[in-house]
Amino acid sequence: MPLLQRYILVDLLKVFAVSAAGFTLLLVFAGVYVEAKEHGLGPMQILQILPFIIPTLLPFTIPTALLLTVCVVYGRLSGDQEIIAAKAAGIHIISVLWPAFLLGVVLSIFTLVITDQMIPWSMKRIQRTIAMAVEDIFFDVLKAQNQLNLRDQGLSITVMDVRDRTLYMPTFRYMRGNKPVTVQAKEARLRFDLDRDVVVMEFKDGYISLPDDANTRVRFRYDAREFPLPNRSQKAKSRDMTSREILAETRAMATGDATATRQLAIEAALILASGDFDRFGEKEFAVSRYQVDEERNRSMKLTTELHNRISMAFGCFFFVLVGAPFAVYMAKNQFLTSFLFCFVPILVVYYPLSMMAQNLSKVGKVDPSWAVWLPNGALTLGFLYIIRQLARN
């Protein structure tokens, strides 16, 4: 590597390390506050999730820090007339810029790895820590109030006493369909299965009151029931999944969607053939159609996430593609001026265009394979315009 390019690359790495650390540190406090407020975490839980929050912020801090870095380094080089000296020595402007482009490509790949592998891993660890906190809160409430109501799960618990995480004389009520089921026992133990996101309740010496006309009671020596953990979704969010998991789910949904669509078409054909058009408004047909639509919507969201993940990661390179030549064009030592002049148009154009492309792709209006790249295409046009201006000077 020539001496000039090596000097520029080292300077870029130094400035990037400082700016990335600064931006990440600022956002860490916001990330911790959001998680703590949403889940009611205490100081110990906050310290436990802190290392896992940092990777979730890097896809946002790296592009901004990289843009600031190229504005600082190339703004100083241009302001000190070093770019003019390089041109006088016969060095093309692209040769001066390529260390920034190289760093942009490397950090784009690094950001993609973080988004695809580290963030799903970190989110699982954060959710596990939150679930463990829920377990502590669960027992604390029962000890203090002797009762607990979980409306989302349709479950209520009352106890006489709680000792060593054993519930004495507990009464559990939960809904089976639209009817309540009551379980009473001498004692019960709760076990939180964080791998399956369920609460396992083990009862000893009790009975179950069934929701039938005879009010049947079934006695037992031992019984176990499972309920989903509070505030846990049955389906993982797309951002919390790796690309391999997304591809596996979309393939499975494509097969299931084809089968469900054929079944729905057969049902509709039978209704049309029988002339009983009122059946189109029946609950069973509406539920089948709703399930098909839901699967299609999730499939489109997952597909959009997959393409958007790559596009946003390579936004690092496109930020550099605009920022580095723009800093040279501005030729100002005041790097903050160059940064703001470059970043404000990105805020006004890049991010709104990105959000629009994502939203349209998620509802199937456009194909995400090209739509999510429109913001990067806009930055490329900006690069071509700026580099043309530099070539004229």
Sequence and secondary structure as in RCSB ss.txt:
>XXXX:A:sequence
MPLLQRYILVDLLKVFAVSAAGFTLLLVFAGVYVEAKEHGLGPMQILQILPFIIPTLLPFTIPTALLLTVCVVYG
RLSGDQEIIAAKAAGIHIISVLWPAFLLGVVLSIFTLVITDQMIPWSMKRIQRTIAMAVEDIFFDVLKAQNQLNL
RDQGLSITVMDVRDRTLYMPTFRYMRGNKPVTVQAKEARLRFDLDRDVVVMEFKDGYISLPDDANTRVRFRYDAR
EFPLPNRSQKAKSRDMTSREILAETRAMATGDATATRQLAIEAALILASGDFDRFGEKEFAVSRYQVDEERNRSM
KLTTELHNRISMAFGCFFFVLVGAPFAVYMAKNQFLTSFLFCFVPILVVYYPLSMMAQNLSKVGKVDPSWAVWLP
NGALTLGFLYIIRQLARN
>XXXX:A:secstr
  HHHHHHHHHHHHHHHHHHHHHHHHHHHHHHHHHHHHHT  HHHHHHHHHHHHHHHHHHHHHHHHHHHHHHHHH
HHHHTTHHHHHHHTT  HHHHHHHHHHHHHHHHHHHHHIIIIIHHHHHHHHHHHHHHHHHHHHHHHHHHHSEEEE
TTTTEEEE SEEETTEEES EEEEEETTEEEEEEEEEEEEEEETTTTEEEEEEEEEEEE SSTT  EEEEEEEEE
EEE TT  SS  GGGS HHHHHHHHHHHHHHHHHHHHHHHHHHHHHHHHT GGGGGSHHHHHHHHHHHHHHHHHH
HHHHHHHHHHHHHTHHHHHHHHHHHHHHHHT S HHHHHHHHHHHIIIIIHHHHHHHHHHHHTTSS HHHHTTHH
HHHHHHHHHHHHHHHHH 
